[in-house]
Amino acid sequence: PFDVLVVGGGPAGAAAAVYAARKGIRVGVAAERFGGQTNDTMAIENYISVLETDGPKFAAALEAQVRHYEVDIMNLQRADKIIPASQPGGLIEVQMANGASLKARSVILSTGARWRNVNVPGEAEYKNKGVAYCPHCDGPLFKGKRTAVIGGGNSGIEAAIDLAGIVKHVTVFEFADQLKADAVLVSKLKSLTNVTIHTHAQTTEITGADGKVNGIRYKDRTTGDDHWVELEGVFVQIGLVPNTEFLKGTLELSKFGEIVVDAKGHTNVPGVFAAGDCTTVPYKQIVIAAGEGAKAALSAFDHLIRMPAL
Ligand code: FAD
């Protein structure tokens, strides 16, 4: 069995594996896709000490650092179920989609999250070519340009307020008849001079030319009329979904499906820790996920040294 089995190979999982391996214990990483969301990122400009890099380069560097240690990397492996130890200090079992079963004295869950898509024509085609999901990451790339925000909940309105300070103009599209964000955010948004708000607005297409976004098409749900707005960027803000469906009923999740962790990365199941975008820790960013992964590994080690067999 592993001393530490990490499930998920994004920044959180990679950091956890490196920190655990440096304790000289048996470490495994099972990941559906090593590198996680960073594989899908164009420019990364906010990982401290790295002025600029791109996603695939960053993902390769994560993997290289983990491979530098004696870590058993199991790539293209999806976990389907986790079975807590039957007695304190016993082995935790992780069942894989391919039928395999892995056993470990501690488990670190770092399965990340995924942005919910609007699923309109143009979204997939212009991803990273004007279609973006993370204002903290990509907002500065649209400096001086016109952008849209799809979604009028808290994350959409926070994104619109944030972007309004950077870009030339922000147009917010909300499907419902009113913005769902907190009143204080809505009033802040309405006080800004470079923001237009469309409610009752169903986005129907993200249009583009020469390989980049040039506008957004929407239907006014009160009149049924179609409109097109010319702009250079679209931020989709209709939710970030944690990859934790397989954990339902096994450990405590928040109402958003995030794994509930304390300040040291403990879940409510002994010996099971969690880190990164799949947890309740706020602000889903690489530098934060990596820090949380390191923390979870140190907590797992703390747990192990209190167990009889190590
Ligand atoms: P993830 O990166 O999501 O990794 C999750 C890992 O778990 C993957 O290996 C995945 O395959 C695996 N996994 C999932 N389910 C299972 C399962 N059941 N069994 C086994 N493995 C599983 N952040 C920044 O700081 N700066 C940026 O510039 C930036 N740009 C971004 C651009 C885009 C397009 C996107 C999508 C995100 C961006 N982010 C950026 C956010 C950043 O990528 C995430 O915050 C970070 O990757 C989270 O790391 P993580 O390890 O928690 O999860």
Residues whose N, C-alpha, C, O or C-beta is under 5 A from the ligand:
A	BS01	FAD	V7 G8 G9 G10 P11 A12 G13 A30 A31 E32 R33 F34 G35 G36 Q37 T38 D40 T41 A43 I44 E45 N46 Q77 R78 A79 S110 T111 G112 A113 C134 C137 N243 A275 G276 D277 C278 K284 Q285 I286 V287 A289
